[in-house]
Amino acid sequence: MAASVSCRRRETRPLSRINSFSILYPVVVLYCLAVLPVTAKPDNLRVITDTDWEDILTGEWMIEFYAPWCPACQQLQPLWNEFADWSEDIGVNIAKVDVTEQPGLSGRFIITALPTIYHCKDGVFRRYQGARTKEDFLSFIDEKKWQSIEPISSWFGPSSFMMNMMSALFKLSMFIRQCHTYLTEHVGIPVWGSYVIFGLATLFCGLTLGLVLVFFADYVFPSRRFSSSASYQKKHAMEQARLRQQLEEEQEEADGEEEEDEDEYVGSVEEWSREVENEDNVRKRAVGGGEEEDT
């Protein structure tokens, strides 16, 4: 009896293994069929960050600036994903930027409304103002409607010095906001205490910067009281040489004026002598004519 039971157990073990394998096999096949095509499909929608934003300066791009909490951005996102599927067909790179994660790009492109769409062609940026549908996006590229839009000035371009400073300012503001959140929520400091800390930090930074500027100015343009004797003597000698040269020039000008005055005086004397001589000649002629009439 015991032998028959053991034989039955041995016979049921392979059957249970076969049944479990036959159940798992279709599940694995269906999972592979469902997952592999999705993972193999390339993602045509690129995500731009502060580290790789310069990639959009080459080629043709359409970039969307959005925020996850924005309702209009949430409505546009499915259409933008469909538009990105046409990226290879129309030869345009489609990208998006999350302004909550990339505050530097938000300041660099002066994003004041969401969503904001930019068209870029070889580093020349234009702001898209048309309808927000997939068909309008495609016609905007196919018909080259972007050529009728005035490009952004180079002064306000994302790679200009002004926009670099604006990007740094936005990053600093986001850093201060994160510090404020950390102090109030994690450390437990009240809001007014956080404001006091930032006020004192601002005052300290201003005083430090002013002190550095004073030291720099004093180093570049040292005052006479603290300058060395050699530099003072050199400067004094240069001033004396300059004064001597100025006196010589004034003396030359005075001598030239005296010579001109002498020439004018000599000329006036000669002219006066000629006039006197002419008058004498006239008188002599008059006297000679009277004597002839008497005779």
Secondary structure as UniProt FT lines:
FT   HELIX           2..40
FT   STRAND          45..47
FT   TURN            50..52
FT   HELIX           53..57
FT   STRAND          60..66
FT   TURN            68..69
FT   HELIX           71..84
FT   TURN            85..86
FT   HELIX           87..90
FT   STRAND          93..98
FT   TURN            99..101
FT   HELIX           103..108
FT   TURN            109..110
FT   STRAND          116..121
FT   TURN            122..123
FT   STRAND          124..127
FT   HELIX           134..142
FT   TURN            143..144
FT   HELIX           145..148
FT   HELIX           154..156
FT   TURN            158..159
FT   HELIX           161..181
FT   HELIX           182..187
FT   HELIX           191..220
FT   TURN            224..226
FT   HELIX           229..294
//
